[in-house]
Each structure stands twice: as C-alpha cells, then as structure tokens.
C-alpha cells in the first residue's frame, strides 16, 4: 500500500511539473505572471471580438498588448476607477447576437476554454482601462486647425481616389504588312487628329468603334494605358500598343478623384492626425507606467 501511495504521489508530481513546464512563463509584470497559456486564451478572447488576425508574430503582439493592458489595468485599480457595467453587458450581448441561442453561445465559449464569467471579467477590465485612457491620454490630445491645413497642403495626393477617364477608341490592327506599318499608320492618324485635318467621325467611319469606351478606372486597365490618366494628357494621346494592335484614344473627360478643397477631407485629416497623436501619447503613458513597474519578458515559442 505504501508503494502504491508513493507511486501515485510521484505520478501526480510529474503531471503537475509537466503542466507547469508546458505553460511556460512569457512575462512578469510586477507581481503577476503571464504564461503562454494566458496568451493563447487572450487570442481566443480576441477572436470573439473579431480583433484577431493571422500574423506570423501574432503571439508577440498579443503578449505586448497583454503587458500594456496589465499596466493600464493596475493603474486603473490604483485610481479606483469603476467599470461601466452597462457597456459591459452590451458588449456581451453583441457577441451573443452571432449565436442562435444562449446554449450555443455558452457551448462555443466552453470549446475555447472560456466561460461567461471570464468573458464578463475581461470586459470589466477593458471598461476600466478605457476610462483610464480617456482620462489620462485621449482628453489631452489636441489637433489644431493649423495642423490640419498644413498636413492637407503637404499631402494632397493621399486623399485622391483612383482616377477615371472617359474615352472613345479606335483600333488599328496589325495586318499583313506587319507591326511597323500599323504603328506608323496610327501615329500619322493621331497627328492628323491633332492638327484638325481629320475628325474623329472620319476615323470611326473608316475603322469602326474600338472596344475601350466610356468611363474607365486606372485600377481596371493594363499598365500600358496608365499614361492616359496623366493630369496633362492630351485629347488625342500617343497611340498605345496592345495585343490586338494599336489603339487611338480620344480623351473626353478626366476625373482625378482628388478633393476640391480642404473642407472635403477635413474630417479625414483630423482623424488621421488624432490617431497618430493618440498612439504616441498612449505609448508615452505606458512607458511611464513601465518605469515605475517591474516588467520582465521571456522568449516565447
């Protein structure tokens, strides 16, 4: 009997040791430990929020986020910030909407090694952290009208969408006389169109309508046609060689898809600058928390 008890003790000890060893420590934040198992569970939780992307360094990014979250959560507790329980319940209800019923929701959680209570606690933490960040970071970020105007003037191209042009076309096919003959013919026709000695109607009467007509987007055409989208393109650009022959184009209208004024994109510029400033301010705030905390990170698999 003593031998049996000894065997069971050794067996339990081994299983316990194997569990600890398998759940390796990934980081220590003050008196709290983050294990690789914690990272896996956090990734499951993020999948429930539809925030999880498949990336090669996903684990490292999740660990960095967990360290940041623990620092912020500790600070929120230190400042005695309370969670917004109404928002917590709403967040869980939004997740439940993806399931047919409560049972399906709880079963899905169970399969991922989660529970409703764990989900509730996690959202409470997030609520406290959000309130802290709003107070210590977001409320102190300011973007002035001068900054918005300056950025717009220096980065106008960022706010242009894919350009479009409205065209008619005529195809000069490569016949039995070969490519060079067709090329020379197309170039001669373009010169005649430019000096007015030939009209587009004359050209269509001779060759018929090409297949490239109407509004076309730069995203939808061959790179050979990119030159047509230049802001200073001519009404009759140089011929373009494609597989079927040489195309002659008449450019009837150009839409650069760029904003006419700052007013058109003011909100977009503000959002971009605010996000940049917010991220920078948040990083600085987290660094200050790290400076007064103990943070040790270990290699992870």
N, C-alpha and C positions, 0 to 999 in steps of 0.2 A: 504493500500500500504506500509506504514511504517513497519507494522508487517511482510509483505512478504519479504521486504528487509532485515529485521533483521533475519528472518528465513534462508534466503539464505546465509547471512554472517556467521551465526553460522554453517550452513551445510558445507560451504566451509572451514571454520576454522577447523572443526572437521576432514574433509577429509585430509586437509593439515597436521594436527597434527598426524593423523593416519599414513600418508605416512612417516613422519619424524621418528615416533616411530618404524614403521616396518623396515625402513632402518637404523638399529642401527649402531652406530659408533663402529668400530672394532679397530681402531688405529688412533693416531695423530702423524704426522711426520712434525716437525716444524710448518709451517702454513697451512699444508694440512691435510685433513681428509680422512681416508679410511673407507668406510662403508661396511656392509655385502653385500650390493648390488654390490659394486665395486668388492668384492671378487668373487661373482657369475659371473659377467661379465668377470673377469680375467680368471676364469675357462673355460668359453665359448671360449675365445680367445686362451687359451692353447689347447683346443680340436681342434681348427682349425690348430694348429701347430703340432697336433698329439703328444703332450707332456703330456697330461692329463691322469693319471692313477687313477683307482678307489681304493682309500685307505680310511681307517677309519678316519685318521687325515688329509685328503686332504685339508680341508679348512684352517687348521692351517699352513700347509706347504705353501699353496698359499699366506696366509697373511704374513708369514715370508719373502717369496720371494718378495712380493709387497713392504714391508718396505725396504728391501735391494735395490730393484730397484729404489724406490723413492730417497733414499740416494745417490745412484750412479748417477741417472739422475740429481739431484740437483747439484752434484759435476761436472758433465759433462757440465751443463749450466754455472756454475761458471767459468769453464776453457774455456768457449766459443768454445766448440767442435761442429763441424757441422756434420750432418748425411750424410751418403753415400747414396744419393738418387738413384743411380743406383742399389745398392744392395737392397734397399727398394722395388723398382719396381720389381726386380727379385723375391723377397720373395713373393710378392702378386701374381705374375704370376705363381709361383709354386703351390700356393693354388688353383688358377683358373683351373689348369690342372685337378683337381679332379671333375670338373663340365662340363656338356655338352656345356654350353654357358654362356655368361655374365649375362643373365637374371636369370638363375638358381643359379649362384653364388650370385648375389645380393639378391635374394629371400631367400636363405639359411641364409645369414647374417641377413636379416630382421627378420626371425623367431627366431633368437638367440638374438634379440635386439641390433644388431650391424649394422654398416654402413661401406661403403668402406672408407670414410674419417677417421672414427675412427680406422679402421684397418691400414690405411696409417700412421696415427699419432703414433700409437703404435709401428709400425716397425721403424719409425724415432727415437723414444725414444730408442729402442733396439740397433739401429745402433750407436747412440751416446754413450750409455753405453758400448757397445763392444769396441769402440775406446778407451774409458777411461780405461777400464780394461786391454786392450792390452798394453796401455802405462804405467799404474801405477802398474800392477801386473804381467801379462804374460811375459813382457820383462825383468823382474827382477828374474824370476825363472830359475835356472840352475841345471842340473843333470850331475854330473861328471862321467867319465868312471870308476873311482874307486868305486863310489856308485853303479853303475850298476853291476860291477863284484862282489862286496860284497853281494848285495842282491841276486844275482843268486846263489852264493855258499851256502847261508843260507836258500834258499827257492826253491831248485831244484824241489821238489815234486809238487809245484804249476804249473809247466809248463808241467807236464806229462798228457797225454790224457788217455782215458780209455784203459787199457792193453788188448791185444789179445793173444790167444794161438792157435796153430794148433795141433789138436789131432785126434787120432783114438780111438774107444771104442769097448768094448765087454760087453755084459750084461749077468750076472749070475742071472737067475731068481730065485725067491723064490718058490721052488717046494713043493711037498707034504711032504718033510722031514723038512720043516719049515725054519724060518729065520736064526737060529743059524747055521744050516748046510750050507746054502748058503753063510753066512758070512765067515765061516771057509774055504770053498772052494775058495772063492775069495782071501782071504789073502794068502792061500797056492800058488795060481797061481801067484800072484804078486811076492812072494819070489822066485819062480822058474824062472820068467822072469828076475829078478834082478841078479840071480846067473848064468843065461845063460843055465840052464838045460831045459828050454822050450823057444820056439821062439814065436814071435807074429803071425807068419804064422800058427804055430801049433794051437795056440789058436783060430784064426779065422776059421780054418778048423773044429774045434770042436763045436764052439758056434755061428759062423757067425759074421757079422759086426753089431756093435751097431748103434743106430740112431744118436748119437752125434759124428760128424766127421767134419773135415775141420777147418777153422778159426772160433773161437767163441770169442765174446766180453764179458767182465765181466759184462757189463750192461744188457746183454741179457740172463743170466743164473740164476739158482736158487742159493741162498746163500750157499747151500750145496757144490757148486762147486768153491767157492771163493778161497779155498786153492790151487787149480790148478794154480792160477795166481801169486803165490809167486815167487819172482826172483830166489829163490834157489830150486824151485820144481824139483823133480826127473823125469827122463824119464818115470819111472813107479811109479806113486804116490800110496798112500794107496787107497784101494777101497772106492768108495763113494756110500752110500745107498740112493737111490731114491725110489719113489713109486713102480716102476716096478721091483726093485731088486737091485743088487749090480753091479755098473759099474766099470770096469777096464779100465784105460786110458793109452795110450801111447802118451806122450807129444813130438811132433816132432819139434816144434819151439815156441819161446816166443818173443813177441814184447811188450816191456814195454811201448812203445809210449812216451818215455822220450827224450828230446833233447840230441843230441850227444855232443853239446858244447854250450857255451855262445853265439857264433855267430848266432846260430839258433834262439835264442829268444831275442837277444839284443834289438830289436825294441820294443818288448812287455814289457820288463823290463823297458826300458826308459819311455814308455807311462804310465805305472803304477806309477812309481816314480814321473814323471812330474805332473800327475793328483793329487797325494797326496800333493805335494808341492804347486801346484797352488791353490787347495782348502784351504789349510792352510793360504797361503798368502792373498787370497781374503777375508777370514774371518777376518784376522787381519786388512786389509784395511777398511772393513766395520765397524769394531769396532771403528777405529779411527774416521770415519765419524759420528758414533753414539755419540761419546764422545763430539763432538762439535755441536751436534744437539739435538733437543727435540723430544724424542720418548716415547709415552705412548700407551700401548696396553691394550685393554679391553677384558673381556671374550666374546667368540662368541658361538653361538648355533651350 
